[in-house]
Structures are given as structure tokens and as C-alpha cells.
């Protein structure tokens, strides 16, 4: 506190007035043990911090709105209970004192009731119980999706061949008379966060990902929102915060929210249909070439970190890294790709890096090699993966293993398990001729983007068209 340059009391605590604001008049508040209200002699007790909380929240809102601040009026007495460590407790209130087991029972009843308000549901804490993940973790598995899209309704073999599934784009191309090409893509998932503003930012970035990976810049978006049941004021506030967060990210892309639809349901579901315009050749999955270098723009582990967060097992530091990765915008890459002539791009989302890379390899009729030691992981992801925490979609994503050739000993590596981790707001995966690597890094530096990470390479194949062919090699 000495380094903040703010007024302190004689014991070194932040000095505040009765609004809990620093007496420096800066928009800084202090509650609980960190602050001392000038001209008040209050003990450093948790009961004051608890009752200061609502006043703090109210005054944060008021200072943002420019309204007069609310005054905190501390109580003049409170019940004190001290655990003596022998199954008994000492109680004191308004000059009266008691001791014994009954005081310990009273202390446990009061403390237990308070902590119960913040208890995480037992089901969320049980790693052995299956739990539907959110974000891209609630996506339908690849096999079920392919089975529905490419099954013939008459039950014969006249439907679309399975190999063609790899060539289906994530963004639909609309051929119009106006200059440029217009694309549309939609995405929708269960909100991984209770903060509606943050959820809006994530939904915007994730929903625009397919458009960006196709080489287009988002121009407009239509929202799709399921709001949880509740009172009108709460629903309105949630929707307003969601729109504000989404508008922040779309505005940075040069896009605007032009409409949408809302309904009420059991939990918050969010997404956007995004329209984009490409002023050059479309980028797609099937353009990988022999000798291309493979790069990703973000580390892996978003899915497992979200799963750990849902179990209340994600540390604050790791959660901060998760949010930084998810909120890292990707639209700046389109100009870099145009400048360098990159045409083989996809986004790494629900099917994980392995699933999306295998889609690219099969569609391009080539094979690829990954160096497992170069697979980038977000901070904490290796620890949670090693502890057995994983997204509920991982089991489906592991079906891509049938396309992988590797030493079985590599299966225990967290980097291998991360290949099947679903990514919400994941990075871009792209191929570029190896000799252009220096040009790539120069263009990235000039654009102010985070440096991409090389994870492997592409090599020729005699034809990757059957389930028995293993188009992805992983090396230790």
C-alpha cells in the first residue's frame, strides 16, 4: 500500500470517508481490513466487510453514473465467537460473555449458513461424473454430425460420399452481382460465463471466426440469444450487457449488429449469424500443399481450462490467461494472409486441433507431421489435463485418432491430449510455404499481431481417401 501514493492511517491502512472512497478523492474504494474510515474506531472484523459489500457495489455504479455516493453506516455492536480448539467457543455480545459447546454449535451454524451461499454444486465438483461443458464443449460430435449431414434418407448408397465431408465449408458463399464475395456463418453455444458482457465479447469473436478463416472481413451480425427465466429487469440488464460486449468486438472488426432474435429458456445460450465480405480469393481447408509449414495463432487448452473453471478448480492466474487467449482478436490476420498469398486456413474450434487439421489434410489430399514438443499450451492446461479434467466433447473428438500414426508412449503427454481439446475462440491454423517463414514473421510484426507458432509440416501423399489411411503423423 505504501507504493500507491494514497493517504493511509497511522497503521498503514487506506484512509477512506464514509462512502468507502479514498480521502484522496480518487475513484478508489477500500472495504474490509484494507481500509479505515477516518474518525471511526472500528475493529478489523469480517462482519463489517460483509455489510460494506452492498454499499461498495452501489457506489461503483453511482460513480460511473455521476450520482452522489451512498454513505455506509456501521453497526455499533456485533456478536463475537472465538473457537478455542477443544470443541468449545467463547461468545461475547454487548458486554455479555458465554462459553461452552453451545457457543461452538452457534458459531458453526452461523459460519456454515454464510458459506452455504457460495458453495459450488457437488455435481460440478465431482470429476467422476459426466458434465456437459459449455462454449464449444457443447458442440455435437463429428461422427454424429457427419452421419446426419451425409446419410441418404432412402437408406441406399446414393448419398454424398464421406470424403466430401472434409470439403464442406464452415462459411457459406453467396454469389451476388456486387463486387467482392459475401459469406455467411452462424455459431451458437451455451454461455461459459455468468458475466453477460464477457459472454457477448466471446460470442462475437467466436461467431466471426469462420468468416475470418475464409479470408473475409465481418460486416454485419444478427444475434441469437436464449435468456434464462427471471424478472424483466434482470433479463433486460443481461441482454444489454451482452449486446454491449458483442458490439465492442464487432466494432473493432468494422462490423455492426443489425438484428437478431431472443427467447427465454433454462440457461443462457448465445451466438451470432455473421456476414462477411472477401475482396479476394476465398481461403479454405483444401489448399494445403506439399512442403507447407503449419502454424497456429493461439495456444491450446481453452476447453480444459473452461472445464476446470466449471469445477471451481481453475486458479485465478490460469483463468486470467484463459480470458486473454479467448479475447485475442483474429481479424487482423486476413490482411497478413492476403499479403503473403496464404490460402489454406481454418479456425481451431470445437473439434480440436487434431480434428480440424485432419479435415484440412484429407480435403487437400496430403499428409502432415506434428512435432508434439512444439504444441503450445496455455498456462495451467498441462496440469489440468494431467489431473484427468477434460471437456465433455473430448471423447467424441478422440475418434480422430483413427487418422493418426504415432508411438503409443506419446499418449500420456499433455500436448497429445490437448490436440482433442475443443477451443472456444480458438486460434487460426494455416499452411504457408516454408521458404516464406521469414516474410510471415515480418508481416506479423508490422501488423502488431501475436507471433504464430510453427507446429509441423505438410508432405505429399498418394491419396488420403479411406478410413484406413493415417494422414497425420505425430513425432516426439
ABEGO torsion letter per residue (X at the ends): XAAAGBBBBAAGBBBBBAAGBBAAGBBBBBBEAABBBBGBBBBBBAAAAAAAAAAAAAAAAAAAAGBBBBBBBBBABBBBBBBAGAGBBBBBBGGBBBBEAAAAAAAAAAAAAAAAAABBBAAAABAABBBBBBEAAABBBAAAAAAAAABBAAGBAABBBAAAAAABBABBBBBBABBEBBBBBBBBBBBABABAAAAAAAAAAAAAAAAAAAGBBBABBBBBBBBBBEBAAAAAAAAAAAAAAAAAAAAAAGBBBAEEBBBBBABBBBEBBBBBBBABBBBBAAABBBGBBBBBABBBGAAAAAAAAAAGABBAAAAAAAAAAAABBAAAAAAAAAAAGBABBBBBBAAEAAAAAAAAAAAAGBBBBBBAAABBBBBGAAAAAAAGBBBAAAAAAAAAAAABBBBAAAAABAAAAAAABBBBGBBBBBBBBAAAAAAAAAAAAAAGBBBBBBAEBBBBBAEBABAABBABBBBX
